[in-house]
Each structure stands twice: as C-alpha cells, then as structure tokens.
Amino acid sequence: MTSSALHDQSVAQLVHTLRSKQASAVEVAQHFLARCQADSSGTFLALDEEATLTQARASDARLAAGSASSLEGVPLAHKDVFVTRDFPTTAGSKMLEGYRSPFDATVVSRLAGQGMVSLGKLNCDEFAMGSSNENSAYASVKNPWDSSRIPGGSSGGSAAAVAARLTPAATGTDTGGSIRQPASFCGVTGIKPTYGRASRYGMIAYASSLDQAGPMARSAEDCALLLSAMCGSDVDRDSTSLDVATENFSAQLTNPLQGLRVGVPKEFFGAGLASDVHRVVDAALMQLQAQGAKLVPISLPLTELSIPVYYIIAPAEASSNLSRFDGVKFGHRAKDYTDLVDMYKKTRAEGFGDEVKRRIMIGTYVLSHGYYDAYYLQAQKIRRMIADDFQRVFAECDVIAGPVAPTVAWKLGEKADDPLANYLADIFTLPASLAGLPGMSLPAGFGEGGMPVGLQLIGNYLQESKLLNVAHQYQLNTDFHLQKPQAA
C-alpha cells in the first residue's frame, strides 16, 4: 500500500490496513498531518504534530502487543466545541481563544478509548451558531467542491475536512441541522443520533435541549463504526444522557430494503425547494423504490413553524448557557474597565461575534418578564405538537426521506447580511431536532454548479440502525459517496 492512497481509504479500510500492517499508525498519522498542514481552506483551528504522533505511537504499541481496540490507529479530527486536553478549544470564538481544558469530552475520550488518533480541532460557526461557517471568529471555511462557496454550518470544518480527504472521519454537533446540512453541502455522510444517545459532557453548550454529537465520514458503514464507539450512557456526568445499552450499529447494515415504508412529507417538496435539489432527491427516492422500498405520502403540517419555534427555544437556552462567559472564570477578559459591571459588558462585547450577540439578546428577551409565557412557553407547546406529528406518521412509515436543505451551498458572503435567509436554510432539518429524533444526510447527487446534494433520512427514537441500514443499502447501489472534489 503506497502512502499516497491512504487518504482515499475509508475508516473500515484503514482498520484493515493497520491490522494487516500495510502501514503503521505513525505512518498514517504523518500522511494525514502533511495534508492538513498544507491545507489553506480554513478547515483546522488547531494542529499539534507531537500530540498526534504520541497518540499514534501508543496505537502502534497496542497493535504490536495484540491489544488493539476496534478503531486502533485510525485518524479523526474533532469539531472545536468538544473540549480536549491535547489541543486548545475555542468553539470558534475569540471569547475562548487559547483555552486549554483540563479534561476531555466524553465523546473524545470514548473515541480515543477505541484507539482513534486525533489530528486536531476543526473550524465551526462561533458556539455552533450558524448555517454557513461564516460566523467563526477565525476564518470562513471554504467548500472543497468550490472554494467560492460555504461548506455549511455549524460543523462546516468537519464536513469540509472529510470531503477534502484531510481526515477519514470527524465529530460534529447538530442542534438544528449542523451535521446534516454541511454533510449535504460537502457530499459526505453524517448522522445525528437520538437526543441523549451521545453524551454532552465536555461539549460546549449552545442549546442544551437540542445539542447532540454525531459522526461525519464518507459512508454509512464508517458512520456506524464511529457511532458505536461514541454512544453509551453517561448519566453520572450528563443528566440528559439516555440510560440505554451500547449498540453495535453495524449489525443491521446488510438487511435488504424489501418492504421498507419510506414516508415522503409533502411539506418538504413545496415552492421553496430548488428544482435541482428536487430532481436529485426524487431520483434518490426512485432508487430506494427500485431496491424494494415503498414510498408513502405523508404530511408534517407544522414544518413551517419549526423555524420560529427553534429560534425562540435555542436562543433562550443560549442566553442562559453563555452567561458563564463573563471574563471572571476563564477565557477573554477586557483590559480597560472601571468596575465589575463595566468589565462584564466590555468582555462580552469584545469576545462575542455579531450572531452570538444577536441570539443572546433574542433569548434574553423571550425569557424576560412579560414575554416568557407569550413566546417561550408557546414555542414549547408547538414543539410538543411537532414531536406528536412525527409519532403519528411513524405509524404509517418506517423512515422519512426528503431533502436536507432547500438549495445547494451558496456563495461566501451571499447571505452574510441577511440572518433570516440563513435561518430559512434549516427548515427541513429543524423538525427532527425539535422532536429529538435521529436524522442523517447521505450524498445523493449533484445540483447547480456541480455542487453536492444530500438525501435526508429521519427515523423514530433509537432507530439509528435502521437509518444506517437504509443509507448503506443505498450506497451499495450508488457511487455518490465515493466521489470527491477535484482538489482532493
């Protein structure tokens, strides 16, 4: 095996390469590090060659001793909202510039426990607030398929890194679509598990009732391997963690799709859906039907309300979560101030970007006296109705399929001055997030400008294995997930 082929291997293939001693963990790490160090697309926020190679050497020792874990020696990179001891953690914000955590997030430690080697930290929208990665305080990540376009957000660095073959896998977080949308825009596979499946301990909070970690990789097969390593109960450290047994998400990948009922919501195919995306998603649905699935028309009538509901609930929780960044405990502190209150004000004004400030102010407003009942409580009631709608349609179908986003990735700066236009891009991903359901994006073809389009799959609670099975069977019969940007 020549080193030049290493970056074209999937996670599953790299496991075999390392176990068969065709390459060492150090050689694999060095190969990917060289690619990461040469990248100029703004994808990585932190690299530390010695930290990575130390982990790789430890993997080689375990491989030699016969005590290797399931993903021993395979590289990955983490979205910069997961705290790590070996790399700084900034959440894409000046507020946390240079911050070093004294511990690893549970997701980080679980993947390391399966032998994965961390390449570094990936760029993201500040505090995971955004749909384009243009809200990062450090750089706007460029889409590897077209450097004039956004990669999606907030996990834009994760999606771009996998697509550009800088890493075979990456972690992401999905609050309202932040794994699925960038996966769609960059032509990779990503899955958001059921809320509570993966621990939030050590994941810098945006909206605590919505945030969920998940993997991004080339294929459903790879995502199944990663998700099996990431998930598991962590109730002692995360009160929202589900107390359910760990699961082998690869076990059902080979099930045929014969008789599978695929719900197709009419609200996902309205006037706001671009014709090129519509064409690709229709073709993907026909492919599933050709493999034995049955398409079932369904309705999710509250889809259009998911945007106002999300943009009340999420900012409200953000205003509470981000109150800890006050310049006293850690992170940025203003230098020129007159008293404590002035220090708070200047620290937060200097440390937070415009979008974060916007959401904090919206959240503080809807939680304030006289508005809590009118906005926040009403939004929570509609959230419950959205979740109930999903349960109603899951009596008619096994999975739901549709577009991930209304369009392909747009140009950098195109919507920078129009926050509402960015918010509208999440209309198809928000409903599943509000209901706490698992959802994923898989490459399904190409639209305007040759840009990738993803097919979204949504399952019922704890049905990640079914989603991954459908995605894997689809990928056995298509090659969209194998295609890569010309520069990669």
C-alpha positions in Angstrom: 0.0 0.0 0.0 1.5 3.3 -1.1 1.1 6.2 1.3 -0.5 8.3 -1.5 -3.5 6.0 -1.3 -4.1 6.3 2.4 -6.2 9.4 2.3 -8.6 7.7 -0.2 -9.3 4.9 2.3 -12.4 4.7 4.4 -12.4 4.2 8.1 -13.2 0.5 7.6 -10.4 0.2 5.0 -7.9 1.9 7.3 -8.7 -0.5 10.1 -7.8 -3.4 7.8 -4.6 -1.6 6.6 -3.4 -1.1 10.1 -4.3 -4.6 11.4 -2.6 -6.2 8.4 0.5 -4.0 9.0 0.4 -2.5 5.5 1.1 0.8 7.3 1.7 1.8 10.9 -0.4 4.2 12.9 2.5 6.7 12.8 2.8 6.5 9.0 -0.9 7.0 8.6 -0.9 10.0 11.0 2.1 11.6 9.3 0.4 11.2 5.9 -2.8 13.0 7.1 -0.9 15.6 9.1 1.1 16.6 6.0 -2.2 17.1 4.1 -3.7 19.1 7.0 -0.7 21.3 7.3 -0.7 22.1 3.6 -4.4 23.0 3.6 -5.3 26.6 3.2 -9.1 26.4 3.3 -9.5 27.4 6.9 -10.6 23.9 8.0 -8.4 23.4 11.0 -8.2 25.7 14.0 -5.5 23.7 15.9 -2.9 21.1 14.9 -0.2 19.7 17.2 2.0 17.2 15.4 3.7 15.9 18.5 0.4 15.3 20.3 -0.9 13.4 17.3 2.2 11.3 16.9 2.3 10.5 20.6 -1.2 9.0 20.3 -0.2 7.2 17.1 2.9 5.7 18.7 0.7 4.4 21.6 -1.6 2.8 18.9 1.3 1.1 17.3 2.4 -0.3 20.6 -1.1 -1.8 21.2 -1.2 -3.1 17.6 2.1 -4.9 18.2 1.0 -6.3 21.5 -2.2 -7.6 20.1 -4.3 -5.5 22.4 -5.7 -3.1 19.8 -9.2 -1.6 20.1 -11.8 -1.6 17.3 -10.6 1.6 15.6 -7.0 1.4 16.6 -4.7 3.9 14.8 -7.4 5.4 12.6 -7.2 9.3 12.5 -10.0 11.6 13.1 -10.5 15.3 13.9 -12.9 17.0 16.4 -15.2 19.9 16.0 -13.9 22.7 18.2 -16.8 22.6 20.6 -15.5 19.4 22.2 -13.0 20.1 25.0 -9.7 18.4 24.7 -6.6 18.2 26.8 -4.1 17.9 23.9 -5.5 20.8 21.8 -6.9 24.2 22.6 -10.7 24.6 22.5 -12.3 27.8 21.2 -15.8 27.0 19.9 -14.8 29.2 17.0 -14.9 32.3 19.4 -12.5 35.0 20.5 -14.0 34.5 23.9 -12.1 31.2 24.3 -9.0 32.0 22.3 -6.2 29.8 23.6 -8.3 28.0 26.2 -7.0 24.6 27.3 -9.3 22.2 29.0 -8.1 20.1 31.9 -10.2 17.1 30.7 -11.5 15.5 27.5 -15.2 15.5 26.5 -16.8 12.1 26.8 -17.2 11.7 23.0 -13.4 12.5 22.7 -12.4 10.0 25.4 -14.7 7.3 24.0 -13.2 7.5 20.5 -9.7 7.6 22.0 -10.6 4.6 24.0 -11.3 2.7 20.8 -7.8 3.7 19.6 -8.6 6.6 17.3 -5.8 9.2 16.8 -6.7 12.9 16.9 -5.3 15.1 14.2 -6.6 18.4 15.7 -9.6 20.7 16.1 -11.9 21.8 13.3 -13.4 25.2 12.5 -17.0 25.9 13.2 -19.5 28.7 13.5 -19.0 30.5 16.8 -20.5 28.5 19.6 -22.1 26.4 16.9 -24.5 29.2 15.9 -24.8 29.4 12.1 -25.5 27.6 8.9 -22.5 28.6 6.8 -19.3 28.6 9.0 -19.0 32.3 8.2 -19.7 33.1 11.9 -16.3 31.7 13.0 -14.2 34.3 14.7 -11.1 33.0 12.9 -11.8 32.1 9.3 -14.6 31.2 6.9 -14.1 27.6 5.8 -14.2 27.2 2.0 -16.2 24.4 0.4 -13.7 21.9 -1.2 -16.0 21.4 -4.2 -15.9 25.2 -4.9 -13.8 27.5 -2.9 -16.1 30.4 -3.6 -18.9 28.7 -1.6 -19.7 28.0 2.0 -19.3 24.4 3.4 -22.5 24.7 5.6 -22.6 25.0 9.3 -22.1 24.9 12.1 -19.9 21.8 11.6 -18.5 23.2 8.3 -14.9 22.4 9.2 -15.8 18.8 9.9 -17.7 18.3 6.6 -15.0 20.1 4.6 -12.2 18.1 6.2 -13.8 14.8 5.4 -14.7 15.8 1.8 -11.1 17.2 1.1 -9.6 13.9 2.4 -7.8 15.7 5.3 -9.3 13.2 7.7 -11.2 10.0 7.2 -13.7 11.0 9.9 -14.7 13.8 12.1 -17.0 14.6 15.0 -19.7 17.2 14.6 -22.7 18.5 16.6 -26.2 19.0 15.4 -28.6 21.4 17.2 -30.8 22.3 14.3 -29.1 20.6 11.4 -25.4 21.3 11.9 -24.3 17.8 11.0 -26.8 17.1 8.2 -26.7 20.4 6.4 -22.8 20.6 6.0 -22.7 16.9 5.1 -25.2 17.6 2.3 -23.3 20.7 1.1 -19.9 18.9 1.1 -21.0 15.5 -0.2 -20.2 13.4 2.9 -22.3 11.2 5.2 -23.3 12.4 8.6 -25.7 11.3 11.3 -27.3 13.0 14.3 -28.4 10.3 16.7 -31.5 10.4 19.0 -31.2 13.2 21.6 -29.3 11.8 24.6 -27.6 8.9 22.7 -24.2 10.6 22.8 -23.0 12.3 26.0 -22.9 16.1 26.0 -20.3 16.1 28.8 -17.5 18.3 27.7 -19.4 19.6 24.6 -19.6 23.4 24.9 -23.3 24.1 25.2 -25.4 26.1 22.8 -29.0 24.9 23.4 -28.9 22.1 25.9 -32.3 20.5 25.0 -31.2 20.2 21.3 -27.4 19.8 21.1 -26.3 16.3 20.0 -23.0 14.9 18.9 -22.6 12.7 15.9 -20.0 11.4 13.4 -19.2 12.5 9.8 -17.4 10.3 7.4 -17.5 9.1 3.8 -20.1 6.3 4.2 -22.9 4.9 6.3 -20.6 1.9 7.1 -18.0 4.3 8.6 -20.6 6.3 10.5 -21.9 3.1 12.0 -18.4 2.2 13.3 -17.9 5.7 14.8 -21.4 5.9 16.3 -20.9 2.6 18.0 -17.8 4.0 19.7 -19.3 7.4 20.6 -22.6 6.4 22.1 -23.4 5.0 25.5 -24.9 6.0 28.8 -23.1 8.8 30.8 -25.8 9.6 33.3 -23.3 10.3 36.1 -21.9 13.3 34.1 -24.7 14.3 31.7 -28.3 14.4 33.1 -29.7 14.3 29.6 -27.8 11.1 28.7 -30.1 8.2 27.9 -29.6 5.2 30.1 -29.7 2.7 27.2 -27.2 -0.1 26.4 -24.5 0.5 23.9 -25.4 -0.8 20.4 -23.5 -2.3 17.5 -24.8 0.0 14.8 -23.1 -2.1 12.1 -25.1 -5.2 12.9 -28.1 -4.4 10.6 -26.3 -2.8 7.7 -26.9 -5.8 5.4 -30.7 -6.0 5.8 -32.5 -5.7 2.4 -34.9 -2.8 1.9 -37.7 -5.0 0.6 -41.0 -3.9 2.1 -39.5 -0.8 3.8 -42.0 2.0 4.1 -40.4 5.4 3.2 -42.5 8.4 4.2 -42.3 11.3 1.9 -43.6 14.5 3.5 -45.4 16.9 1.1 -44.2 19.9 3.1 -40.6 19.1 2.2 -41.3 19.5 -1.5 -43.0 22.8 -1.7 -42.3 26.0 -3.6 -39.2 26.8 -1.6 -37.3 23.7 -2.8 -34.9 24.5 -5.6 -35.6 22.5 -8.8 -32.0 21.0 -8.9 -32.3 19.7 -5.4 -35.9 18.4 -6.1 -34.6 16.5 -9.1 -31.7 14.8 -7.1 -33.9 13.9 -4.2 -36.6 12.5 -6.5 -34.0 10.3 -8.2 -32.8 9.1 -4.8 -36.4 8.1 -3.8 -36.8 6.2 -7.0 -33.5 4.4 -6.3 -34.9 3.3 -2.9 -38.1 2.2 -4.5 -36.1 0.2 -7.1 -34.4 -1.6 -4.2 -37.8 -2.7 -2.8 -38.9 0.2 -0.6 -42.4 1.5 -0.8 -42.9 5.3 -1.0 -45.7 6.5 1.3 -47.1 10.1 1.0 -47.2 11.7 4.5 -47.8 15.1 6.0 -45.9 17.1 8.6 -48.2 20.2 8.7 -46.2 22.1 11.4 -42.9 22.0 9.3 -43.1 25.8 8.6 -43.5 26.6 12.3 -40.2 24.8 13.1 -38.2 27.9 12.3 -39.9 30.4 14.7 -40.1 27.7 17.4 -36.4 26.8 17.1 -35.3 30.5 17.0 -37.2 31.1 20.2 -36.1 28.0 22.2 -32.5 27.8 21.1 -31.6 31.4 21.7 -33.4 31.3 25.1 -31.2 28.3 26.1 -28.1 30.0 24.6 -28.6 33.2 26.6 -28.6 31.1 29.8 -25.6 28.8 28.8 -23.4 31.7 27.6 -23.9 33.7 30.7 -20.9 31.8 32.2 -18.6 33.7 29.8 -18.2 36.8 31.9 -14.4 37.4 32.0 -14.1 36.2 35.6 -13.6 32.4 35.4 -11.8 31.7 32.2 -11.5 33.0 28.6 -11.3 36.5 27.3 -11.4 39.5 29.8 -11.5 43.1 28.7 -8.4 45.1 29.8 -9.7 48.6 30.1 -12.7 48.8 32.5 -13.8 50.9 35.5 -15.7 48.4 37.7 -17.1 44.8 37.7 -20.2 45.6 35.7 -18.2 47.5 33.1 -15.8 44.6 32.9 -18.7 42.2 32.2 -20.1 44.5 29.5 -16.8 45.1 27.7 -15.7 41.5 27.9 -18.9 40.1 26.3 -19.0 42.9 23.7 -15.4 42.2 22.7 -15.5 38.4 23.0 -18.7 37.5 21.2 -19.4 37.9 17.5 -22.5 39.5 16.0 -24.5 36.4 15.5 -23.9 35.2 19.1 -24.8 38.6 20.5 -28.0 38.6 18.3 -29.1 35.2 19.7 -28.2 36.1 23.3 -30.4 39.2 23.0 -33.3 37.4 21.4 -33.1 34.7 24.1 -32.9 37.1 26.9 -35.9 39.0 25.5 -38.1 35.9 25.2 -37.2 34.8 28.7 -37.9 38.2 30.3 -40.8 39.0 32.5 -44.0 39.5 30.5 -42.7 37.7 27.4 -41.9 34.2 28.8 -45.5 33.0 28.6 -46.1 34.7 25.2 -43.1 33.3 23.5 -41.1 30.6 25.2 -44.0 28.6 26.7 -45.9 28.8 23.4 -42.9 27.6 21.5 -42.5 24.6 23.8 -46.2 23.7 23.2 -45.7 23.8 19.5 -42.5 21.7 19.9 -44.6 19.0 21.5 -47.1 19.2 18.7 -44.2 18.8 16.1 -43.0 15.7 18.0 -46.5 14.3 18.1 -46.9 14.7 14.4 -43.8 12.6 13.8 -45.2 9.8 16.0 -48.5 9.9 14.0 -46.7 9.5 10.7 -44.4 6.7 12.1 -47.5 4.6 12.4 -47.6 4.8 8.6 -43.9 4.5 7.7 -40.6 3.1 8.9 -38.3 6.1 7.9 -38.9 9.5 6.5 -36.9 10.8 3.5 -36.6 14.1 1.8 -34.1 17.0 1.1 -31.6 18.2 3.7 -31.7 21.9 2.6 -33.7 23.9 0.0 -30.6 24.7 -2.1 -27.0 23.6 -2.7 -24.3 25.5 -0.9 -24.4 29.3 -1.6 -21.6 31.7 -2.3 -19.5 33.0 0.6 -20.9 36.3 1.7 -24.1 35.9 -0.3 -26.4 35.8 2.8 -24.0 37.4 5.3 -26.1 40.5 5.8 -29.4 38.6 6.0 -29.6 36.4 9.1 -33.2 35.3 8.2 -32.1 33.9 4.9 -29.6 31.7 6.8 -32.3 30.6 9.2 -34.6 29.6 6.4 -31.9 27.2 5.1 -32.6 24.9 8.1 -36.4 24.4 7.5 -36.0 20.7 6.6 -33.6 19.8 9.4 -35.2 21.6 12.3 -38.3 19.5 12.8 -36.3 16.3 13.7 -34.1 18.3 16.0 -37.0 19.8 17.9 -38.5 16.3 18.3 -35.2 14.8 19.4 -35.3 12.2 16.5 -32.3 10.7 14.7 -31.5 12.1 11.3 -28.8 11.7 8.7 -27.6 13.0 5.3 -26.1 10.9 2.6 -24.7 12.0 -0.8 -27.4 11.6 -3.4 -26.1 13.5 -6.5 -25.2 17.0 -7.7 -27.1 20.1 -8.4 -26.4 23.7 -9.6 -22.7 24.3 -10.3 -21.8 20.7 -9.8 -22.4 21.0 -6.0 -23.4 18.1 -3.8 -26.9 17.4 -2.7 -27.8 15.2 0.3 -30.8 12.9 0.9 -32.1 13.3 4.5 -33.4 10.2 6.4 -35.3 10.6 9.6 -36.1 7.7 12.0 -38.1 7.2 15.1 -36.4 7.3 18.5 -33.4 5.0 18.9 -33.7 3.8 15.3 -30.2 4.8 14.2 -29.5 1.2 13.0 -32.5 1.4 10.6 -31.3 4.7 9.2 -27.8 3.4 8.7 -29.1 0.2 7.1 -31.1 2.2 4.6 -28.2 4.5 3.8 -25.7 1.6 3.5 -28.0 -0.3 1.1 -28.5 2.9 -1.0 -24.7 3.4 -1.1 -24.1 -0.2 -2.2 -26.2 0.7 -5.3 -24.8 4.3 -5.9 -21.4 5.8 -6.0 -22.1 9.4 -5.0 -20.4 8.9 -1.6 -17.2 7.7 -3.4 -16.9 10.9 -5.5 -14.5 13.6 -4.3 -13.6 17.2 -5.1 -11.1 17.6 -7.9 -8.5 19.2 -5.5 -8.7 16.2 -3.1 
